[in-house]
Structures are given as structure tokens and as C-alpha cells.
Amino acid sequence: MSDTPAKTILITGGGGGIGSVAASAFAARGYRVAVCDVRLDAAQATVEAVRSAGGQADAFGADIGDAAQVGAMFERIVAQYGRLDAAFNNAGLGGGGIPLADISEEDWERNLRVNLSGTWRCMKHEIKLMLAQGGGAIVNNCSILGLNGGANASYTATKHGIAGLTKSAAISYAGRGVRVNAVCPGLIEAGLGLNVINRGEDALRRFISLHPAGRAGTALEVVKAVLWLCSDEASFIHGHMLPVDGGYSSH
Ligand SMILES: NC(=O)c1ccc[n+]([C@@H]2O[C@H](COP(=O)([O-])OP(=O)(O)OC[C@H]3O[C@@H](n4cnc5c(N)ncnc54)[C@H](O)[C@@H]3O)[C@@H](O)[C@H]2O)c1
């Protein structure tokens, strides 16, 4: 048996479509997984699935939009694991497909609070921990709408903001062992993607036609990119916005 301690990863939004698949995949690679979600019951369901497959995971109920809750979560991570090797900042809200002039103050604030400020806040804690221990890998779940325009204005704005956080942090910390990258999924048959898929045949056909591969992706296809970006195989990859989008962003 190896004396090397298991690597630890934090997955935010770990109770959701992509996050739960990520938790299982990282656990299957031997990671201990801290599963964070604002819906504690969803985080616990992911943890149960990981444990029943023989993996290690713990549930953390926290709203990434709340500084005190995020602070408490990281205190618990330090107390429980002592280190954080990787983080997948995946928690996010959809924007409801609302064009800019129709967005209410409440919708705008809601999206910014979770998608942008929440991602920044988690990155801040993760980077401090990783710098103190000598390195780590962070992957943000952005979107093709972090690379391209979309009618969904608040979502598109927050995802472009996540692209900015990813590149800025990559530049600041590349020389100190912390790699920061992002995945940019197209339409995925899970979580928020189901809102589009369930919108009806016509809407789905229009959306799929933007993907040269002619189909939506799977959560596992996104997660495989995240696994790679967190691994030593990607040791010289910094600040990369990796599309996982069936060719959408090549137009
Ligand atoms: N599914 C897609 O087609 C698609 C495409 C591109 C990008 N994404 C991105 O993937 C990520 C995961 O989305 P998903 O599709 O799995 O949807 P999802 O809704 O299933 O997962 C999101 C999870 O985040 C959690 N969450 C929401 N607000 C939170 C908060 N304040 N604090 C902590 N957790 C919170 C939710 O409870 C949920 O479990 C999102 O960032 C989304 O923007 C998804």
C-alpha cells in the first residue's frame, strides 16, 4: 500500500448534473472529494453515490454567494483534509435566456452574486491554500457563452467574467505552482442543459445546429477534460479556455 496521501479536490455545485458526474470520476481516480452545494441534500446524494462505489467524499452545504459560508467551508476543508490539490469551480445559475434590456435588477444581482462573485470567492480561498502548500490546479466551469455572445445577457456577462478571472489568476500564479484553467462546455445533456433540451423540438434543433458535431455533449465528456486539466499531464497548461462544445466555438 502506498504512503502517499490521497489527493483532495473541491467540487462546487457537486450536487448538480455535471458536478455529480465529476465527483464520481475524481473519486474513481482516488481523490477525496469535497462536494459543495447550496442544496445540502443534493451534495449528500452525490456523496452517497461516491461512497457506494467505494470512493471517498464528504458533503459541504454552502452558498458560494455568501462570504461567511465559504470561509467556514474552507476552514472545514483545512481541518478535515489539511490540503487541497485541485478545485473544480462548477456551481452556477442559468440566466433564463433573458435579453439585456429585459433583465430585472434582481436577476442581474442573482447571477453576478453566484456565477461571478461566488467563483472569485472560491478561487481566492483555493489559491491561498494552494500557494501555502506549494501548488495545485484549478478548473473553472465557464461556457461557450464565456467565449461567444449569446442572447442570455446576464449569464453571458458572468461567464465572460469567469474567463477574465481564469486568465488573470493564471498569469498571477503560474510561476508559483498554481495552474488555473477553464472548460467551456456547449450544450450538455445534464443540469442546466436540460432546460434547453426540454424547451421543445424546434428550439433544440436550432441549438444543436450551432454544434457542428450535430449533438449535445455529455457530462462525462466535460469531466474528462477537467480530469486532464487537473492532472500532471497538463503540467504546462495555464490560463487555457478549453472548449468542450462539438465545434460550436470554431464558427
Ligand atoms: N449543462 C450545460 O449545458 C452547461 C453548458 C455550459 C456550461 N455549464 C456550466 O456548468 C456548471 C454546472 O451546471 P449544470 O449544467 O450541471 O447545472 P446544475 O443546475 O445541475 O448544477 C449546478 C449546481 O450548482 C448549485 N448551486 C447553485 N447556486 C449555488 C450556490 N450559490 N452555491 C453553491 N452551489 C450552488 C446547484 O444547486 C446545482 O447543484 C454551471 O456553471 C453551468 O453554467 C453547463
The ligand as an SDF file (V2000), in Angstrom:
LIG
                    3D

 44 48  0  0  0  0  0  0  0  0999 V2000
  -25.4060   21.9040  -18.7730 N   0  0  0  0  0  0  0  0  0  0  0  0
  -24.9610   22.6780  -19.7560 C   0  0  0  0  0  0  0  0  0  0  0  0
  -25.4170   22.6050  -20.9090 O   0  0  0  0  0  0  0  0  0  0  0  0
  -23.8430   23.6690  -19.4700 C   0  0  0  0  0  0  0  0  0  0  0  0
  -23.2200   24.2950  -20.5560 C   0  0  0  0  0  0  0  0  0  0  0  0
  -22.1980   25.2160  -20.3070 C   0  0  0  0  0  0  0  0  0  0  0  0
  -21.8090   25.4790  -19.0060 C   0  0  0  0  0  0  0  0  0  0  0  0
  -22.4370   24.8670  -17.9740 N   0  0  0  0  0  0  0  0  0  0  0  0
  -21.9990   25.1970  -16.6120 C   0  0  0  0  0  0  0  0  0  0  0  0
  -21.8290   24.0040  -15.8800 O   0  0  0  0  0  0  0  0  0  0  0  0
  -21.9660   24.3030  -14.4840 C   0  0  0  0  0  0  0  0  0  0  0  0
  -22.7870   23.2010  -13.8430 C   0  0  0  0  0  0  0  0  0  0  0  0
  -24.1060   23.2910  -14.3500 O   0  0  0  0  0  0  0  0  0  0  0  0
  -25.0770   22.0430  -14.6030 P   0  0  0  0  0  0  0  0  0  0  0  0
  -25.4530   22.0970  -16.0210 O   0  0  0  0  0  0  0  0  0  0  0  0
  -24.5150   20.8140  -14.0230 O   0  0  0  0  0  0  0  0  0  0  0  0
  -26.3680   22.5530  -13.8060 O   0  0  0  0  0  0  0  0  0  0  0  0
  -26.9580   22.1380  -12.3920 P   0  0  0  0  0  0  0  0  0  0  0  0
  -28.0050   23.1640  -12.1020 O   0  0  0  0  0  0  0  0  0  0  0  0
  -27.3510   20.7150  -12.4040 O   0  0  0  0  0  0  0  0  0  0  0  0
  -25.7130   22.2970  -11.4130 O   0  0  0  0  0  0  0  0  0  0  0  0
  -25.3770   23.4930  -10.7810 C   0  0  0  0  0  0  0  0  0  0  0  0
  -25.2550   23.2030   -9.2940 C   0  0  0  0  0  0  0  0  0  0  0  0
  -24.8070   24.4080   -8.6380 O   0  0  0  0  0  0  0  0  0  0  0  0
  -25.5170   24.5100   -7.4220 C   0  0  0  0  0  0  0  0  0  0  0  0
  -25.5490   25.8940   -6.9870 N   0  0  0  0  0  0  0  0  0  0  0  0
  -26.3220   26.8940   -7.4890 C   0  0  0  0  0  0  0  0  0  0  0  0
  -26.1100   28.0130   -6.7990 N   0  0  0  0  0  0  0  0  0  0  0  0
  -25.1890   27.7230   -5.8560 C   0  0  0  0  0  0  0  0  0  0  0  0
  -24.6080   28.4760   -4.8320 C   0  0  0  0  0  0  0  0  0  0  0  0
  -24.9370   29.7480   -4.6220 N   0  0  0  0  0  0  0  0  0  0  0  0
  -23.6850   27.8800   -4.0280 N   0  0  0  0  0  0  0  0  0  0  0  0
  -23.3640   26.5590   -4.2080 C   0  0  0  0  0  0  0  0  0  0  0  0
  -23.9250   25.8000   -5.1590 N   0  0  0  0  0  0  0  0  0  0  0  0
  -24.8290   26.3770   -5.9720 C   0  0  0  0  0  0  0  0  0  0  0  0
  -26.9080   23.9870   -7.7340 C   0  0  0  0  0  0  0  0  0  0  0  0
  -27.6260   23.6200   -6.5690 O   0  0  0  0  0  0  0  0  0  0  0  0
  -26.6030   22.8200   -8.6590 C   0  0  0  0  0  0  0  0  0  0  0  0
  -26.4760   21.6000   -7.9560 O   0  0  0  0  0  0  0  0  0  0  0  0
  -22.5590   25.7110  -14.4120 C   0  0  0  0  0  0  0  0  0  0  0  0
  -21.5540   26.6280  -14.0500 O   0  0  0  0  0  0  0  0  0  0  0  0
  -23.0320   25.9720  -15.8130 C   0  0  0  0  0  0  0  0  0  0  0  0
  -23.0390   27.3360  -16.1430 O   0  0  0  0  0  0  0  0  0  0  0  0
  -23.4470   23.9630  -18.1660 C   0  0  0  0  0  0  0  0  0  0  0  0
  1  2  1  0
  2  3  2  0
  2  4  1  0
  4  5  1  0
  4 44  2  0
  5  6  2  0
  6  7  1  0
  7  8  2  0
  8  9  1  0
  8 44  1  0
  9 10  1  0
  9 42  1  0
 10 11  1  0
 11 12  1  0
 11 40  1  0
 12 13  1  0
 13 14  1  0
 14 15  2  0
 14 16  1  0
 14 17  1  0
 17 18  1  0
 18 19  2  0
 18 20  1  0
 18 21  1  0
 21 22  1  0
 22 23  1  0
 23 24  1  0
 23 38  1  0
 24 25  1  0
 25 26  1  0
 25 36  1  0
 26 27  1  0
 26 35  1  0
 27 28  2  0
 28 29  1  0
 29 30  1  0
 29 35  2  0
 30 31  1  0
 30 32  2  0
 32 33  1  0
 33 34  2  0
 34 35  1  0
 36 37  1  0
 36 38  1  0
 38 39  1  0
 40 41  1  0
 40 42  1  0
 42 43  1  0
M  CHG  2   8   1  16  -1
M  END
$$$$
